[in-house]
Amino acid sequence: MIIKFIGPASLAQDGGIQYLATLNGNPLVCHFSYEVLEDVDPGEIFGSALEHFSKHKLKLLSIAEEKILSGHVHAGQIQIFSNDLPQ
């Protein structure tokens, strides 16, 4: 399985973030919910979704990679929610 996170990050309709990737050369959209952006660092004040994603990009993309490797890709997309954050 070859995963490449290529970006860029863009604002999704629900206020979350979409980040483009490829999986074995095929397009893949990684969608990070608004809630996961709020909860990734509960002690920090949430401002711009794009800025917040940038600050926590490595952690969030690592979670996306784990979900991809676990087979949670459906119809060229993967969804990352608050319950995907490590406890």
N, C-alpha and C positions, 0 to 999 in steps of 0.2 A: 504494500500500500504506500503510495507516494503522495504526501500532502504538502502543498505549497500555499502559504498565506501570502497573497499578493496585494491585497488592499485595493483601493483606499477605503478607509472608514467613511460611511455616509449615514446620515440621519434616516432612520426608518419611519414609516407612517405612524407607528405607535409610540414614537419618542425614543425608541431604543436605537441600536446601531446595527447596520449591516456591514459585513466585512467580506470581501471577495477572496476566494481560495480556489485551488484546483485539487481534485482527488483523482489520481491516476490519469491526469491530463484533461479531465472533464470539469466544467465549471461547477463551483459549489458556493452557495451563499451561506455565510454564518450569521445568524441573527441573534443578537444579544438583547434580551428584553430590557425595558426601562427599569424594571425591578432589580435585575441582576446588577445593573449599573449603580443603583442606589445602595445595594447591599454588599457590594464587593469590598467596601471600606466604610463600615457603619459609623466610624468616628469622624469621618470627613464630611464637610458640607458639600452637597451635590449641587453643581452649577450646570454648565454646559455639558450635554451628553458626550459630545465629541471630545472635549477637553478631558473629561473624566475617563472616557475609554482610553485615550492616549496615555494617561497617567498609569492605568492599570492594564495596559495592552498585553504585556507578557503573561500575566496571571490569567487573563480572560482567554487568550489564544491557547494557553496550555489546557484549560478546561475544555475548550472546543476540540482540541486534538484528542483528548481522552475520549470524548463522546464519539468522535469520528471513528477512532480505533475500536470502539465498543460496538460499532454497527448501527448508530442512531441516525444515519443519513437517510432522508426520505425525499424523493422527488427533487434531488439536487440542492437540498437545504438541510441545515442543522439548526436547531433551536437551543439556545442556552438560557436557562431560567435561574432564579435564586436558589432553587433546591439543588442545582448542580454545583454550587459553591462548596468547597470542603468545610467540614464542621470544625 
